[in-house]
Amino acid sequence: MGKKLALTPPMGWNSWDCYGASVREEEVIGNADYMEKHLKKYGWEYVVVDIQWYEPTADSTEYHPYAPLEMDEYGRLIPAVNRFPSAKDGRGFKSLGDYIHSKGLKFGIHILRGIPKQAVKANTPILGTNKFAQDIADTNSICPWNTDMYGIDATKEGAQEYYNSIINMYADWGIDFIKVDDLSFPYAKGEVELLKNALDNCGRDVVFSLSPGPAPLEEAQHLIDHANMWRISGDFWDNWEQLYKQFDLLGNWNRHMGASHWPDADMLPFGHICLREHQFEGKGKWTNFTRREQRTLMTLWCLARSPLMFGGEMTHNDQWTLELITNEEVLEVLKGSSDNKELYRDEAKAIWTAKGKDGETYLGLFNLSEEDKVIEVNLSDLELEGSFKLRDLWEHEDVDTVTDSVSNMIKSHGAKFYSLK
């Protein structure tokens, strides 16, 4: 790869929370159009097609075990033409990528690590070698929740060449972002290194995202050296119990966060999600998070500098949701803050701080309890002395001048997000 990638946390849309394994081309295009019109100017740029774009019968979040997959003669998965019509005649995702790029946006895809079981059964040749799929497959290494793939034995001749062959094909399609699944838990160190080598030599700058989590904290340095972002939890959904746990995880991972390497607290399950979940009769649901909880989540993700990947069907967003994800003062903390840290956390509350580009101090006060409560922090704990203007970032207003402490009654599951200058 050329220039350093993901110098700030990536921001984009991913199809999983709304369409599961079944997103279709017209839905990807609809969300790209929305992003260009409403979000691009705020820094949102990645449009990511999640899992199983190569599976013609995918129709929900549920996987179809051992379904026939679209694949080329070299064991490389290619888009299902019935779902992605522009992929016909062997074009792959090139046309879709070109469309997304024409909007001034970036294009991403999801893959599972390894080689398709279908390729191993057919023993397809590996492009550019005299090796075959059965030479590199580790048939004891399988994904516990999806039947599509075998792992690859990184020590085998042909293993690197197979990963090179798929990454080079994706680079030809114009991808800018790749989310590789079944990689971090358990940590497939050998395949991470093969992928990094392939990405480094594909001739294109591609952000490398690892999924799912929890990624092993003891592998933090390896992750920093090889990936641009990695999941710190399992799949994150719209319930308070999971959000509560992210405070702990982000606190633990915070010291490993920095330019080009971001611990990832997972997607934002906001807006209209689960559109093809059978339990919702194919109509989906609106996020279970209250508006207060959504602000709490955004405050934490920005102060911890987690990537922001919106999960809902964006064309259905209401005005409140759009304003939630386009608050420039809040997003500035994600993009431009430093010295981010968890100052305090117990069962009932958390306090995070960071420094801004112009000398301001950012402060997040979080009520994690089931009751409204006063949360206070002394300026001395923030290493501040003197008089400061207190600004509410969510409300875009100066609310007070403080000299000793910041104190506020915060509603249950709520947060206050301030700058002090």
Summary of the structure (lengths in Angstrom):
residues: 421
radius of gyration: 22.1
end to end distance: 39.2
largest distance: 72.6
contacts: 1466
relative contact order: 0.11
helix: 33%
strand: 26%
